[in-house]
Amino acid sequence: MADLRYASARGRWVLVATILGSAMASIDATVVGIALPAIGREFHASLASLQWVVIAYTLALAGLLLLAGALGDRYGRRLVFLIGVTWFALASVLCGAAPDAMVLVAARALQGVGAALLTPGSLAIIEASFHPDDRGKAIGAWSGFGGIGTAIGPFLGGWLIQAVSWRLIFAINVPVAIAVVVVTWRHVPESRDPRRTGRVDLVGGALVTLGLIGLAFGLIEGPLAGWSSPAPLAALICGAGLLAAFAAWERHVAEPLLPPGLFGSAQFLSANAVTFVVYAALGGAMFLLPIQLEQVARYTPLEAGISLLPVTVIMLALSARSGALAASIGPRLQMSVGPFVIAAGLALLVRIGYSGDYLTEVLPGVAVFGLGLAINVAPLTSTVLAAAPAEQAGAASAVNNDVARAASLIAVAVLPAVAGLSGAAYLHPAHFSAGFRTAVLVSAGLCAAGGVLAALTIRNPARAPVPPRGLVHCGLDAPPARAHELTS
């Protein structure tokens, strides 16, 4: 029952569990990015192998998010969240023990499975547990305070890489996972969709996962082997075919992973379209940025981690306020302006060169980028969830996360090739730096397109008319409308 208040003790514990759980997954994405040059040197890996270290995780995460959301709605979001946290921690241990790049890629895929189980659960628990009046504030706090983990991760991870080994970056997940399991077990209420009683759509889950794998393989191998070569061409065709089969299957299966009602809302479709465009820009740029800092500007892993700290500080300071503002004035303005601010921050990153001067080359772009994220992320997340029925919170959260991860996956696969980066390019500073500048400008253009799309398609919730002064108001004998019923 959605009755927890933001200021209550139990409400705070629920936020602690969901924030730490989601932060554990986001820490990994940032820390692994900083570790990529060290991993490449130890394993003598190509840029394509480093792409797979990132993509294997994202593939499993994106491919299984819908299935994980359905499992949570049916069997309990708290239960699936706990399984995901435990799985993620065990897979992290396997990542740290990997003897070569191929084993690391496989372990990262297993880690992505755990992330898929825990990621939709964190937001769905908030949506299903908190009173509607406090939901926007709780989501804003989730977005902002999740940045604490993102801040600690690169700082601690960079120090571990520099002082000991990149392998220890995965060990930081274990104590966090233990804390999340304890808090969740004691304080988080169970919630589920009572209408979901049939079989889980395993066929749909397999189709979407295999389809994404085919697309990712084709997009990475295409620039290396040639787009007309049999392997990448077959992978792209099979991937697209499987995703088309998934869409057809979902229209006819009795218990689909994607409830048809979700796509009856233009607001839901628009918010996810904006998510895809913006997160494609973010995923591609953030894959290349740590390599630019370490290989071109000669930052140590610790310095590279610290250099991104302003993003976290700004989000921590402003995200909750941004969520509250969007709840007050509607999300359209922030979702339109935010991507343009992110685009400006990405464009400023072209200044990063061989000197690596932090105050003039790195900080301006990082600070503007962080401000744009703070403006955009909380309203975007709230809009997606508000556009769906509360009982389908798990599916809505999974769809939005899936869209974001799929966009990032495609960008990591495609952007290096678009920028002319392949093979051992990351070992040649001049060549990599030229490609990096092209890549961040392409990403900036994508973000700006996301802002235009939001301005054209996102609508603010309708507001109830205020009765004129002096008139007697007789309340209707009916329950209050939920947020999603006011969104069109």
C-alpha positions as CSV (number, residue, x, y, z in Angstrom):
1,M,0.0,0.0,0.0
2,A,1.4,3.4,-1.0
3,D,1.2,5.2,2.3
4,L,4.8,5.8,3.5
5,R,5.7,9.4,4.1
6,Y,9.0,10.9,3.1
7,A,9.7,12.2,6.6
8,S,8.8,8.9,8.4
9,A,11.5,6.7,9.8
10,R,10.5,3.7,7.7
11,G,10.3,5.9,4.6
12,R,13.9,7.0,5.2
13,W,15.0,3.4,5.5
14,V,13.3,2.4,2.3
15,L,15.1,5.3,0.6
16,V,18.4,4.1,2.1
17,A,18.0,0.6,0.7
18,T,16.8,1.7,-2.8
19,I,19.5,4.4,-3.1
20,L,22.3,2.0,-2.0
21,G,21.1,-0.7,-4.3
22,S,20.8,1.4,-7.4
23,A,24.1,3.2,-6.5
24,M,25.9,-0.1,-6.4
25,A,25.0,-0.7,-10.1
26,S,25.8,2.9,-11.1
27,I,29.1,2.8,-9.2
28,D,30.2,-0.1,-11.3
29,A,29.5,1.6,-14.6
30,T,31.6,4.6,-13.6
31,V,34.5,2.8,-12.0
32,V,34.8,0.3,-14.8
33,G,35.1,3.2,-17.2
34,I,38.1,4.5,-15.3
35,A,39.6,1.0,-15.1
36,L,39.5,0.4,-18.9
37,P,43.0,1.6,-19.7
38,A,44.5,-0.6,-16.9
39,I,42.4,-3.6,-18.0
40,G,43.5,-3.1,-21.6
41,R,47.2,-2.9,-20.7
42,E,47.1,-6.0,-18.5
43,F,45.2,-8.1,-21.0
44,H,46.8,-6.5,-24.1
45,A,43.2,-5.9,-25.3
46,S,41.9,-4.0,-28.3
47,L,39.4,-1.2,-28.1
48,A,36.7,-3.7,-29.3
49,S,37.5,-5.9,-26.2
50,L,37.1,-2.9,-23.9
51,Q,33.8,-2.1,-25.6
52,W,32.7,-5.7,-24.8
53,V,33.7,-5.3,-21.1
54,V,31.1,-2.5,-21.0
55,I,28.6,-3.9,-23.5
56,A,28.4,-7.4,-22.0
57,Y,27.2,-5.9,-18.7
58,T,24.8,-3.5,-20.5
59,L,23.4,-6.2,-22.8
60,A,22.5,-8.5,-19.9
61,L,21.0,-5.5,-18.0
62,A,19.0,-4.2,-21.0
63,G,17.9,-7.6,-22.2
64,L,16.6,-8.8,-18.8
65,L,15.1,-5.6,-17.4
66,L,11.7,-6.2,-18.7
67,L,11.7,-9.8,-17.5
68,A,13.0,-8.6,-14.1
69,G,10.2,-6.0,-13.9
70,A,7.6,-8.7,-14.6
71,L,9.1,-11.0,-12.0
72,G,9.0,-8.2,-9.4
73,D,5.4,-7.3,-10.2
74,R,4.3,-10.9,-10.0
75,Y,6.4,-12.5,-7.2
76,G,7.3,-9.4,-5.1
77,R,9.5,-6.4,-5.8
78,R,11.3,-6.7,-2.5
79,L,12.1,-10.4,-3.1
80,V,13.5,-9.9,-6.6
81,F,15.4,-6.8,-5.5
82,L,17.1,-8.9,-2.7
83,I,18.0,-11.7,-5.2
84,G,19.5,-9.1,-7.6
85,V,21.6,-7.5,-4.9
86,T,23.0,-10.9,-3.8
87,W,23.6,-12.0,-7.4
88,F,25.4,-8.8,-8.3
89,A,27.8,-9.1,-5.3
90,L,28.7,-12.7,-6.2
91,A,29.3,-11.8,-9.9
92,S,31.5,-8.9,-8.8
93,V,33.8,-11.4,-7.0
94,L,34.0,-13.3,-10.3
95,C,34.9,-10.2,-12.2
96,G,37.8,-9.4,-9.8
97,A,39.2,-12.9,-10.3
98,A,39.0,-13.0,-14.1
99,P,42.3,-14.4,-15.7
100,D,41.8,-12.8,-19.1
101,A,39.6,-10.5,-21.1
102,M,37.1,-13.2,-22.3
103,V,36.5,-14.4,-18.8
104,L,36.0,-10.8,-17.6
105,V,33.5,-10.2,-20.3
106,A,31.5,-13.3,-19.3
107,A,31.6,-12.3,-15.6
108,R,30.5,-8.8,-16.5
109,A,27.5,-10.4,-18.3
110,L,26.6,-12.3,-15.1
111,Q,27.0,-9.0,-13.2
112,G,24.5,-7.5,-15.6
113,V,22.0,-10.2,-14.7
114,G,22.1,-9.1,-11.1
115,A,21.8,-5.5,-12.0
116,A,18.7,-6.2,-14.1
117,L,17.1,-7.9,-11.1
118,L,17.8,-5.0,-8.7
119,T,17.5,-1.9,-10.9
120,P,13.8,-1.8,-11.7
121,G,13.0,-2.9,-8.2
122,S,14.6,0.2,-6.6
123,L,12.3,2.7,-8.4
124,A,9.3,0.4,-8.3
125,I,9.6,0.0,-4.6
126,I,9.5,3.8,-4.2
127,E,6.6,4.2,-6.5
128,A,4.6,1.5,-4.8
129,S,5.5,2.3,-1.2
130,F,5.3,6.1,-0.9
131,H,2.2,8.3,-0.6
132,P,1.5,10.0,-4.0
133,D,2.1,13.4,-2.4
134,D,5.7,12.4,-1.4
135,R,6.5,10.3,-4.5
136,G,8.2,13.1,-6.5
137,K,10.3,14.2,-3.5
138,A,11.3,10.6,-2.8
139,I,12.3,10.1,-6.5
140,G,14.3,13.3,-6.4
141,A,16.1,12.2,-3.3
142,W,16.8,8.8,-4.9
143,S,18.3,10.6,-7.9
144,G,20.4,13.0,-5.8
145,F,21.6,10.8,-2.9
146,G,22.4,8.0,-5.3
147,G,25.2,10.4,-6.3
148,I,26.9,9.7,-3.0
149,G,27.7,6.2,-4.2
150,T,28.7,7.6,-7.6
151,A,31.1,10.0,-5.9
152,I,32.6,7.4,-3.6
153,G,33.0,4.8,-6.3
154,P,35.3,6.7,-8.7
155,F,37.4,8.2,-5.9
156,L,37.9,4.8,-4.1
157,G,38.1,2.9,-7.4
158,G,40.7,5.3,-8.8
159,W,42.8,4.9,-5.7
160,L,42.5,1.1,-5.8
161,I,43.5,1.0,-9.4
162,Q,46.4,3.2,-8.9
163,A,47.6,1.8,-5.6
164,V,46.8,-1.9,-5.9
165,S,44.9,-3.2,-8.9
166,W,41.8,-2.7,-11.0
167,R,40.6,-6.1,-9.7
168,L,39.8,-4.6,-6.3
169,I,37.2,-2.2,-7.8
170,F,34.7,-5.0,-7.8
171,A,35.3,-5.8,-4.1
172,I,33.7,-2.4,-3.1
173,N,30.3,-3.9,-4.1
174,V,30.4,-6.6,-1.5
175,P,30.0,-4.5,1.7
176,V,27.4,-2.3,0.0
177,A,25.4,-5.4,-0.9
178,I,25.5,-6.7,2.6
179,A,24.2,-3.4,3.9
180,V,21.4,-3.3,1.3
181,V,20.3,-6.8,2.1
182,V,20.1,-6.1,5.9
183,V,18.2,-2.8,5.5
184,T,15.8,-4.3,2.8
185,W,15.0,-7.4,4.9
186,R,14.2,-5.3,8.0
187,H,12.4,-2.2,6.6
188,V,11.2,-2.5,3.0
189,P,7.6,-3.5,2.5
190,E,6.7,-6.1,-0.1
191,S,4.6,-5.0,-3.0
192,R,3.3,-6.7,-6.2
193,D,0.7,-6.4,-8.9
194,P,-2.2,-8.6,-7.8
195,R,-3.4,-8.9,-11.4
196,R,-0.2,-10.7,-12.5
197,T,-1.0,-14.3,-11.8
198,G,-0.1,-16.2,-15.0
199,R,3.2,-17.5,-16.3
200,V,6.2,-15.2,-16.7
201,D,6.8,-14.4,-20.4
202,L,10.1,-16.2,-20.8
203,V,9.8,-16.4,-24.6
204,G,9.6,-12.6,-24.7
205,G,12.6,-12.2,-22.4
206,A,14.6,-14.5,-24.6
207,L,13.6,-12.7,-27.8
208,V,14.5,-9.2,-26.6
209,T,17.8,-10.4,-25.0
210,L,19.0,-12.3,-28.1
211,G,17.9,-9.5,-30.4
212,L,20.0,-7.0,-28.5
213,I,23.0,-9.3,-28.5
214,G,22.7,-9.6,-32.3
215,L,22.6,-5.9,-32.8
216,A,25.5,-5.2,-30.4
217,F,27.7,-7.8,-32.1
218,G,26.9,-6.5,-35.6
219,L,27.5,-2.9,-34.6
220,I,30.9,-3.6,-33.0
221,E,32.2,-6.0,-35.6
222,G,30.8,-4.1,-38.6
223,P,33.5,-1.4,-38.6
224,L,36.3,-4.0,-38.1
225,A,35.3,-6.6,-40.6
226,G,33.3,-4.4,-43.0
227,W,29.5,-3.9,-42.9
228,S,29.0,-6.3,-45.8
229,S,30.9,-9.1,-44.2
230,P,28.8,-12.2,-43.4
231,A,29.1,-12.2,-39.6
232,P,28.2,-8.7,-38.7
233,L,25.5,-8.5,-41.5
234,A,23.9,-11.7,-40.3
235,A,24.0,-10.6,-36.7
236,L,22.3,-7.3,-37.5
237,I,19.6,-9.0,-39.6
238,C,19.0,-11.6,-36.9
239,G,19.0,-9.0,-34.1
240,A,16.5,-6.8,-35.9
241,G,14.4,-9.9,-36.7
242,L,14.3,-11.1,-33.2
243,L,13.3,-7.7,-31.9
244,A,10.5,-7.5,-34.5
245,A,9.4,-11.0,-33.4
246,F,9.4,-9.8,-29.7
247,A,7.1,-6.9,-30.7
248,A,4.8,-9.3,-32.5
249,W,4.9,-11.9,-29.6
250,E,4.0,-9.2,-27.0
251,R,0.8,-8.3,-28.9
252,H,-0.6,-11.9,-28.7
253,V,0.8,-13.4,-25.5
254,A,-1.6,-13.7,-22.5
255,E,0.8,-12.1,-20.0
256,P,3.2,-9.8,-21.9
257,L,6.3,-8.3,-20.5
258,L,5.1,-5.0,-21.9
259,P,1.5,-4.4,-20.7
260,P,-0.4,-2.8,-23.6
261,G,-1.8,-0.1,-21.4
262,L,1.6,1.4,-20.9
263,F,1.8,2.5,-24.5
264,G,-1.7,4.0,-24.5
265,S,-0.1,7.1,-22.9
266,A,1.5,9.6,-25.3
267,Q,3.3,11.0,-22.3
268,F,4.9,7.7,-21.5
269,L,6.0,7.2,-25.2
270,S,7.4,10.7,-25.4
271,A,9.4,10.5,-22.1
272,N,10.9,7.2,-23.2
273,A,11.8,8.7,-26.6
274,V,13.6,11.6,-24.8
275,T,15.3,9.0,-22.6
276,F,16.7,7.1,-25.6
277,V,18.1,10.2,-27.3
278,V,19.7,11.7,-24.2
279,Y,21.1,8.5,-22.7
280,A,22.6,7.5,-26.1
281,A,24.6,10.7,-25.9
282,L,25.6,10.2,-22.3
283,G,26.6,6.5,-22.8
284,G,28.9,7.1,-25.7
285,A,30.6,10.1,-24.3
286,M,31.1,8.7,-20.8
287,F,32.7,5.5,-22.3
288,L,35.4,7.6,-24.0
289,L,35.9,10.4,-21.4
290,P,38.0,8.4,-18.9
291,I,40.2,7.1,-21.7
292,Q,40.8,10.7,-22.9
293,L,41.7,11.8,-19.4
294,E,44.1,8.9,-18.7
295,Q,45.6,8.3,-22.2
296,V,45.8,11.8,-23.5
297,A,45.8,14.2,-20.6
298,R,47.9,11.7,-18.6
299,Y,45.7,11.7,-15.5
300,T,46.2,8.8,-13.0
301,P,43.1,6.7,-12.4
302,L,42.6,8.5,-9.1
303,E,42.8,11.9,-10.8
304,A,40.4,10.8,-13.4
305,G,37.9,9.6,-10.8
306,I,38.2,12.8,-8.8
307,S,37.9,15.0,-11.9
308,L,34.3,13.8,-12.3
309,L,33.3,14.5,-8.7
310,P,31.6,17.9,-9.5
311,V,28.9,16.0,-11.5
312,T,28.0,14.0,-8.3
313,V,28.2,17.1,-6.0
314,I,25.9,19.1,-8.3
315,M,23.4,16.3,-8.6
316,L,23.4,15.6,-4.9
317,A,22.8,19.3,-4.2
318,L,20.1,19.9,-6.8
319,S,18.3,16.7,-7.8
320,A,15.8,16.6,-5.0
321,R,15.0,20.3,-5.5
322,S,14.7,19.6,-9.2
323,G,12.2,16.8,-8.6
324,A,10.2,19.1,-6.2
325,L,10.2,21.9,-8.8
326,A,8.9,19.6,-11.5
327,A,6.1,18.4,-9.2
328,S,5.1,22.0,-8.7
329,I,5.4,23.5,-12.2
330,G,5.3,20.3,-14.4
331,P,8.2,18.6,-16.1
332,R,8.2,20.1,-19.6
333,L,10.4,23.1,-19.0
334,Q,13.2,21.1,-17.2
335,M,13.0,18.2,-19.6
336,S,13.4,20.7,-22.5
337,V,16.2,22.9,-21.0
338,G,18.1,20.1,-19.3
339,P,19.3,18.3,-22.4
340,F,20.6,21.6,-23.9
341,V,22.6,22.3,-20.8
342,I,24.0,18.7,-20.9
343,A,24.9,19.3,-24.6
344,A,26.7,22.5,-23.7
345,G,28.7,20.6,-21.1
346,L,29.6,17.8,-23.6
347,A,30.7,20.4,-26.2
348,L,33.0,22.0,-23.6
349,L,34.8,18.7,-23.2
350,V,36.5,19.2,-26.6
351,R,38.9,21.5,-24.7
352,I,40.6,18.6,-22.9
353,G,44.0,18.1,-24.5
354,Y,47.6,17.1,-23.7
355,S,48.1,19.7,-20.9
356,G,45.0,18.4,-19.0
357,D,44.7,21.6,-17.0
358,Y,41.7,20.9,-14.8
359,L,40.4,24.4,-14.1
360,T,40.4,25.4,-17.8
361,E,39.9,22.2,-19.8
362,V,38.0,19.8,-17.6
363,L,36.0,21.6,-14.9
364,P,33.9,23.9,-17.1
365,G,32.5,21.0,-19.1
366,V,32.1,18.7,-16.1
367,A,30.3,21.4,-14.1
368,V,27.9,22.4,-16.9
369,F,27.3,18.7,-17.7
370,G,26.4,18.0,-14.0
371,L,24.0,20.9,-13.9
372,G,22.2,19.6,-17.0
373,L,21.8,16.2,-15.4
374,A,20.4,17.7,-12.2
375,I,17.9,19.7,-14.2
376,N,16.8,16.7,-16.3
377,V,17.0,13.3,-14.6
378,A,14.5,13.6,-11.7
379,P,11.7,15.2,-13.8
380,L,12.3,12.6,-16.6
381,T,12.1,9.7,-14.1
382,S,9.0,11.1,-12.4
383,T,7.3,11.7,-15.7
384,V,7.7,8.1,-16.8
385,L,6.4,6.7,-13.6
386,A,3.5,9.1,-13.3
387,A,2.4,8.2,-16.8
388,A,1.8,4.6,-15.8
389,P,-0.6,3.0,-13.4
390,A,0.9,2.5,-9.9
391,E,0.2,-1.3,-10.1
392,Q,2.4,-1.4,-13.2
393,A,5.3,0.5,-11.6
394,G,7.7,-2.4,-12.1
395,A,7.0,-2.7,-15.8
396,A,7.2,1.1,-16.3
397,S,10.4,1.4,-14.5
398,A,11.9,-1.6,-16.4
399,V,10.9,-0.1,-19.7
400,N,12.5,3.2,-19.0
401,N,15.6,1.6,-17.7
402,D,15.7,-0.7,-20.7
403,V,15.4,2.2,-23.1
404,A,18.3,4.0,-21.3
405,R,20.5,1.0,-21.2
406,A,19.8,0.0,-24.8
407,A,20.5,3.6,-25.9
408,S,23.8,3.5,-24.1
409,L,24.7,0.0,-25.5
410,I,24.1,1.2,-29.1
411,A,26.1,4.4,-28.5
412,V,29.1,2.5,-27.0
413,A,29.0,0.2,-30.0
414,V,28.6,2.8,-32.7
415,L,30.1,6.1,-31.5
416,P,33.8,5.0,-31.5
417,A,33.4,3.9,-35.2
418,V,31.6,7.1,-36.1
419,A,34.6,9.0,-34.6
420,G,37.1,6.9,-36.4
421,L,38.3,4.9,-33.3
422,S,39.1,1.2,-33.4
423,G,41.8,-1.4,-32.8
424,A,44.5,0.0,-30.5
425,A,43.5,3.6,-31.1
426,Y,43.4,4.3,-27.3
427,L,47.1,3.6,-27.1
428,H,47.9,6.5,-29.6
429,P,47.0,9.8,-27.9
430,A,46.9,12.1,-31.0
431,H,44.6,9.8,-32.9
432,F,42.4,9.1,-29.9
433,S,42.1,12.8,-29.0
434,A,40.9,13.7,-32.5
435,G,38.3,11.0,-32.4
436,F,37.2,12.0,-28.9
437,R,36.5,15.6,-30.0
438,T,34.4,14.3,-32.8
439,A,32.5,11.9,-30.5
440,V,31.6,14.5,-27.8
441,L,30.3,16.9,-30.5
442,V,28.1,14.2,-31.9
443,S,26.9,13.4,-28.4
444,A,26.2,17.1,-27.8
445,G,24.1,17.2,-30.9
446,L,22.1,14.2,-29.8
447,C,21.4,15.8,-26.4
448,A,20.2,19.0,-28.0
449,A,17.9,16.9,-30.2
450,G,16.5,15.4,-27.0
451,G,15.7,18.8,-25.7
452,V,13.8,19.7,-28.9
453,L,11.9,16.5,-28.7
454,A,10.9,17.1,-25.1
455,A,9.7,20.6,-25.9
456,L,7.5,19.3,-28.7
457,T,6.1,16.2,-27.1
458,I,6.1,16.5,-23.2
459,R,3.0,17.9,-21.6
460,N,2.5,19.2,-18.1
461,P,-0.2,17.4,-15.9
462,A,-3.6,19.0,-16.0
463,R,-4.4,20.9,-12.8
464,A,-7.7,20.8,-11.0
465,P,-9.5,24.2,-11.3
466,V,-9.5,26.4,-8.2
467,P,-13.1,27.3,-7.1
468,P,-13.8,31.0,-7.0
469,R,-13.5,32.7,-3.7
470,G,-16.7,33.0,-1.7
471,L,-18.4,30.0,-3.2
472,V,-19.1,26.9,-1.2
473,H,-17.3,23.9,-2.5
474,C,-18.9,20.5,-2.1
475,G,-16.4,17.7,-2.4
476,L,-17.2,14.8,-4.6
477,D,-17.7,11.5,-2.8
478,A,-14.9,9.7,-4.6
479,P,-11.2,8.8,-4.1
480,P,-8.7,11.4,-5.3
481,A,-7.2,11.0,-8.8
482,R,-3.7,9.5,-8.9
483,A,-0.9,11.2,-10.6
484,H,-1.0,9.1,-13.8
485,E,-4.7,9.9,-14.2
486,L,-3.8,13.6,-14.4
487,T,-1.2,13.0,-17.1
488,S,-2.1,13.0,-20.7
